[in-house]
């Protein structure tokens, strides 16, 4: 329900237009496909993914010789969901840390302002509700505000935040946090990192160092590298995803701020292009507005 509400703007712009594209048409012809292409691109699905979707529908038209517009909705849902990477995510309320991966270390990366801190706060809250012991590491040492905000979330949720002074080496904070988490038998350790995209080489060097340092304590850490992207920035989010996936092995994605934007189609393009599971989506600023992502549910709610 909050998913439907969170995606309202995308839904309105996307599928409001879809109705117009097929108005007065009984079959899917070139005109309909042209309109559809325009709608998908303007919803930030991305050009390449849009072309794939159009080609798949063309192939079905060619195969079946005829496709009624009344069926376009269903076919479109199927083809979009097929293109998207499987998410395989467990509901957060059921998330159990694998016994051999305790403490489970999540390193969170992404550019400033995308909603990293908020996502960490929301995740901590949900993990904690499930009974997990959570420790946070404030390794974004370049912005005082980032550390303060993480501490605020820590207080609100009731989880410890490990931090050091401004401008200390982020890897030192990551080390402290992982050490503290391991010493205290934490279930989950979440490390916030600085989102500086100055140069690719620096980003890579910084993230590699953070990983290397935490591996001194937990050799297979991080178990997850979660890239947070701001969905409301549309194709900018795609560009950031390209930068970060070049700099480090990103294992999962969180796409935030899908409420209040008509650019939610970007989730489809990102899921297709990067073959990395979208695990979470942010549909608001409150604790419970971080949802576990399910591609079928997502696509369905766009068509409701
Ligand atoms: P960071 O710099 O990446 O750590 O970003 P923050 O977590 O500080 O978030 C930046 C702003 O985006 C804050 O005002 C958050 O409340 C807001 N924000 C984060 N996630 C969402 C979301 O899913 N929806 C909305 N509407 N706002 C969000």
Boltz pocket constraint, residues with backbone or C-beta under 6 A from the ligand:
constraints:
  - pocket:
      binder: B
      contacts: [[A, 110], [A, 111], [A, 112], [A, 113], [A, 114], [A, 115], [A, 116], [A, 117], [A, 118], [A, 119], [A, 146], [A, 149], [A, 255], [A, 256], [A, 257], [A, 258], [A, 259], [A, 260], [A, 281], [A, 282], [A, 283], [A, 284], [A, 285], [A, 289]]
      max_distance: 6.0
